[in-house]
Amino acid sequence: MAENVTILAIESSCDETAASVVVNGREVLSNVISSQIDIHTLYGGVVPEIASRKHTERINQVIRQALSEAGRTFSDLDAIAVTYGPGLVGPLLIGVSEAKALSFATGIPLIGVHHIEGHISANYIAAKDLEPPFVCLVVSGGHTHLVLVRDYGEYEILGRTHDDAAGEAFDKVAREIGLGYPGGPKIDRVSKEGNPQAIHFPRGKVDGSRYDFSFSGMKSAVLNYLNTARMKGEEISVPDVAASFQAAVVDVLVSHAMWAIDEFHLDKFALAGGVASNSALRAAMEEGCRQKKAAFYCPPPILCTDNAAMIGAAAYYDYIRGVRSGFDLNAVPNLKLGER
């Protein structure tokens, strides 16, 4: 493989403006993240127009800071990488436009990176010894994918959600029980005070597909429980509702992952995405892998949420395969994994 490949990576697919300098896909020299979470909390979720405006305000500063912290200049770079999908089209366009402008002005090659591939590649940063093939579960606010990673850049999607992503379901349930946004961390925290067996919520299944997910039914079951209890004047235990809902989601995610380990006879499993920070999910997956005698990998929380280091990691393996993007690169909000 090529050595000392230095990549400036840019990520702006949702509400984090991020830039990172990564060497050889695994060594992170800087990882700067400017979060908009305080702004969007006021609205109970991400407002795309506001996110786009904040990206525009912050992106140049974030890139300068990433280069400064890494002790690098543009003359030290071998490529500029950027997330071009999937995500919110406005925020994506800010990052893509910035990367294309920098590439044009400096002559440095441009590489468009798939956001989900970035999440998967965060594991290469966290675990320097991790090599394909392995199974990876990507769970975030916008995505729930169970992926067979056959090789670098070679993926087979085993299952995906048919409706809500797991993180989206966490946000909606959190809002209904008065925890607010972002829902995932708040449900995780409150669940520690509740009984995960207090209420039985259904485990979503998709007919005819062993690996696909459905979380809208679980979300609806929680809403029905809450509405019924309120109509009857019954006391609602927020910790018990949170813990029971979280247990239902975790059960489904873990069972699907364990089926994949068995079917494909793999001894490595990785977790990725913002929901991978959930303590109950991490613990359950680790225990499941222990029982299957499979190595368990999961990045630290800073690499689970959206960041540019993971984009730089993914871009390295594109770079050494000769993948380059032209100045016609555009934002693709519904980009499928494996498409270019």
C-alpha positions in Angstrom: 0.0 0.0 0.0 1.0 3.6 -0.5 2.8 5.2 2.4 2.6 8.6 4.0 -0.6 9.5 2.1 -1.9 12.6 3.8 -5.6 13.5 3.3 -7.6 16.5 4.3 -11.2 15.3 4.9 -14.4 17.4 5.1 -17.7 16.3 6.6 -20.9 18.3 6.5 -23.8 15.8 5.8 -26.0 16.9 8.7 -25.3 19.3 11.6 -21.6 18.9 12.3 -19.1 21.0 10.4 -15.9 18.8 10.5 -12.4 18.7 9.1 -9.6 16.3 9.7 -6.1 15.4 8.5 -5.5 11.7 8.3 -2.3 9.8 7.3 -2.5 6.4 5.7 -6.2 6.0 6.7 -5.4 5.2 10.3 -3.4 8.0 11.9 -5.4 11.0 12.8 -3.4 14.2 13.1 -6.4 16.4 13.8 -10.1 16.0 14.1 -12.0 19.3 14.4 -15.8 19.2 14.9 -18.0 22.2 15.2 -21.4 21.0 16.4 -24.7 22.8 16.0 -26.6 20.7 18.5 -27.4 23.6 20.8 -29.1 25.5 18.0 -31.2 22.5 16.7 -32.2 21.5 20.2 -34.3 24.7 20.3 -36.4 23.2 17.4 -36.5 19.6 18.6 -34.4 18.4 15.6 -32.2 19.4 12.7 -33.5 22.3 10.6 -31.7 21.9 7.2 -31.8 25.6 6.3 -30.2 26.6 9.6 -27.7 23.8 9.3 -26.6 24.9 5.8 -26.1 28.5 6.9 -24.0 27.5 9.9 -21.9 25.2 7.7 -21.2 28.2 5.4 -20.2 30.3 8.4 -17.9 27.8 10.0 -16.3 25.6 7.3 -13.3 27.7 6.4 -12.4 28.2 10.1 -12.7 24.5 10.8 -10.5 23.6 7.9 -7.8 26.1 8.9 -7.9 24.8 12.5 -7.6 21.1 11.3 -4.5 22.0 9.2 -3.0 24.0 12.0 -3.5 21.3 14.6 -2.0 18.7 12.2 1.0 21.0 11.5 0.3 20.6 7.8 -0.2 23.0 4.8 -1.9 22.3 1.5 1.5 21.5 0.0 1.7 18.5 2.3 -1.6 17.0 1.1 -2.1 14.1 -1.4 -5.8 14.4 -1.6 -8.9 16.3 -0.4 -11.8 14.1 0.6 -15.4 15.1 1.2 -18.7 13.4 2.1 -21.0 13.8 -1.0 -23.9 11.6 0.3 -26.1 10.4 1.7 -27.4 13.3 4.0 -29.2 16.6 3.9 -28.7 18.1 0.4 -28.0 21.7 1.6 -25.4 20.8 4.1 -23.8 18.3 1.7 -23.5 21.0 -1.0 -21.6 23.3 1.4 -18.9 20.6 2.0 -18.8 19.5 -1.7 -18.5 23.0 -3.0 -15.7 23.8 -0.5 -13.8 20.7 -1.4 -14.1 21.3 -5.1 -13.0 24.9 -4.7 -9.9 23.9 -2.7 -9.1 21.1 -5.2 -9.4 23.5 -8.1 -7.3 26.2 -6.5 -4.5 23.9 -5.3 -4.5 21.1 -8.0 -4.8 18.5 -5.2 -6.9 15.4 -6.2 -10.5 15.3 -5.1 -12.2 12.2 -3.6 -15.9 12.0 -2.9 -16.7 9.6 0.0 -19.9 7.8 1.0 -21.0 8.8 4.5 -21.9 5.2 5.6 -18.5 4.0 4.3 -17.0 6.6 6.5 -18.8 5.3 9.6 -17.6 1.8 8.8 -14.0 3.1 8.3 -14.0 4.8 11.7 -13.2 1.3 13.0 -9.9 1.3 11.1 -8.8 4.3 13.2 -9.9 2.8 16.5 -8.5 -0.7 15.8 -5.2 -0.5 13.8 -5.3 -4.3 13.3 -8.8 -4.6 11.9 -8.9 -5.9 8.3 -11.8 -7.1 6.2 -13.8 -9.3 5.9 -16.1 -8.6 8.8 -19.7 -7.7 9.6 -20.6 -4.2 10.5 -23.8 -2.7 11.9 -24.1 1.0 11.1 -26.7 2.6 13.4 -27.4 6.4 13.4 -30.1 9.0 13.3 -30.5 8.5 9.5 -29.3 5.0 8.8 -29.6 1.4 10.0 -27.5 -0.9 7.8 -26.2 -4.4 8.4 -23.2 -4.7 6.1 -20.9 -7.5 5.1 -17.5 -5.8 4.5 -15.9 -8.1 2.0 -12.9 -5.9 1.4 -11.9 -2.2 1.4 -14.5 -0.5 -0.6 -16.4 -3.7 -1.3 -19.7 -4.0 0.6 -22.8 -6.2 0.6 -25.8 -4.8 2.3 -27.5 -7.6 4.2 -30.3 -5.6 5.8 -31.5 -2.1 6.2 -34.5 -0.3 7.8 -37.7 -0.2 5.9 -38.9 2.9 7.8 -37.4 4.8 10.7 -33.7 4.5 11.4 -32.9 3.4 14.9 -31.6 6.8 16.0 -34.7 8.5 14.5 -36.9 6.2 16.6 -34.9 7.1 19.7 -35.5 10.8 19.0 -39.2 10.4 18.4 -39.8 8.4 21.5 -37.6 10.7 23.6 -39.7 13.6 22.5 -42.9 11.8 23.4 -41.7 11.1 27.0 -40.5 14.6 27.5 -36.8 14.1 27.3 -36.2 16.3 24.2 -33.6 16.3 21.5 -31.2 14.6 20.9 -33.1 11.5 22.1 -30.5 8.8 21.9 -28.1 10.0 24.7 -31.0 11.0 26.9 -32.8 7.7 26.6 -29.5 5.9 27.3 -29.0 8.0 30.4 -32.5 7.7 31.8 -32.8 4.0 31.0 -30.1 3.3 33.7 -32.8 4.2 36.3 -35.5 2.0 34.7 -36.5 -1.6 34.4 -36.0 -2.9 30.8 -38.5 -5.6 31.4 -41.3 -3.4 32.9 -43.1 -3.1 29.6 -43.0 -5.4 26.6 -42.8 -3.6 23.3 -42.9 -5.6 20.1 -39.7 -6.5 18.3 -40.0 -5.3 14.7 -39.7 -7.8 11.9 -39.9 -7.6 8.1 -41.7 -10.4 6.4 -39.5 -12.3 3.9 -36.3 -10.7 5.0 -34.2 -12.0 7.9 -31.9 -9.1 8.1 -34.0 -6.0 7.3 -35.2 -3.8 10.2 -38.5 -1.9 11.0 -38.7 0.5 13.9 -41.9 2.3 13.2 -44.0 -0.4 14.9 -41.9 -0.2 18.1 -42.3 3.6 18.1 -46.0 3.3 17.5 -46.3 0.8 20.4 -44.7 3.2 22.7 -47.0 6.0 21.6 -50.0 3.8 22.1 -48.8 2.8 25.6 -48.4 6.4 26.6 -51.8 7.5 25.1 -53.6 4.6 26.8 -51.9 5.4 30.2 -52.8 9.1 29.9 -56.4 8.4 29.1 -56.7 6.1 32.1 -55.0 8.5 34.3 -52.2 6.0 35.1 -48.8 7.1 36.3 -46.1 6.8 33.6 -42.6 5.8 34.6 -40.4 7.6 32.1 -37.3 5.5 33.1 -39.2 2.2 32.6 -40.6 3.3 29.2 -37.2 4.4 28.1 -35.5 1.3 29.3 -38.1 -1.0 27.8 -38.0 0.7 24.5 -34.3 0.7 24.4 -34.2 -3.0 25.2 -36.6 -3.8 22.3 -34.4 -1.9 19.8 -31.2 -3.5 21.2 -32.7 -7.0 21.0 -33.5 -6.6 17.3 -30.1 -5.1 16.4 -28.2 -7.8 18.3 -30.2 -10.7 17.0 -29.7 -9.6 13.4 -26.0 -9.2 13.9 -25.6 -12.6 15.5 -27.4 -14.3 12.7 -25.0 -12.7 10.2 -22.0 -13.8 12.2 -23.3 -17.4 12.1 -24.3 -17.4 8.4 -21.1 -16.0 7.1 -18.8 -17.8 9.6 -16.9 -14.6 10.4 -15.0 -14.0 13.6 -15.0 -10.2 13.5 -17.9 -7.8 14.1 -17.9 -4.0 14.2 -20.3 -1.4 15.3 -20.5 2.1 13.9 -22.6 5.3 13.7 -24.0 7.6 16.4 -26.2 5.0 18.1 -23.1 2.9 18.5 -22.4 5.2 21.5 -25.4 3.7 23.3 -24.1 1.9 26.4 -26.7 -0.9 26.4 -26.1 -1.6 22.7 -22.4 -1.8 23.1 -22.6 -4.0 26.1 -25.1 -6.4 24.4 -23.1 -6.6 21.2 -19.9 -7.3 23.1 -21.6 -10.1 25.1 -23.1 -11.5 21.9 -19.7 -11.5 20.2 -18.1 -13.1 23.2 -20.6 -16.0 23.1 -19.9 -16.4 19.4 -16.2 -16.2 19.9 -16.0 -13.2 17.6 -13.8 -10.2 18.1 -15.8 -7.1 18.8 -14.9 -3.7 17.5 -16.4 -0.3 18.2 -14.9 3.2 17.9 -14.9 5.6 20.8 -17.9 8.0 20.9 -16.1 10.8 19.2 -15.6 8.6 16.2 -19.2 7.3 16.3 -20.9 10.6 15.7 -20.3 12.4 12.5 -16.7 13.4 12.1 -14.2 14.0 9.2 -11.5 11.6 10.4 -13.7 8.6 9.4 -14.1 10.3 5.9 -10.3 10.5 5.7 -9.9 6.9 6.6 -12.3 5.8 3.9 -10.8 8.1 1.3 -7.3 6.5 1.8 -8.5 3.2 0.5 -10.2 4.9 -2.4 -7.0 6.8 -3.1 -4.7 3.7 -3.2 -7.2 2.1 -5.6 -6.9 5.1 -7.9 -10.4 6.5 -7.3 -10.6 10.2 -8.0 -13.6 12.6 -8.4 -14.1 15.3 -11.1 -15.3 18.8 -10.6 -18.7 17.5 -11.6 -19.0 15.9 -8.2 -22.3 16.8 -6.7 -24.3 16.2 -3.5 -26.4 13.0 -3.6 -28.7 13.0 -0.6 -30.0 9.4 -1.2 -26.7 7.8 -2.3 -26.7 4.0 -1.9 -23.7 2.3 -0.4 -21.4 1.0 -3.1 -22.7 3.5 -5.7 -20.5 6.1 -7.4 
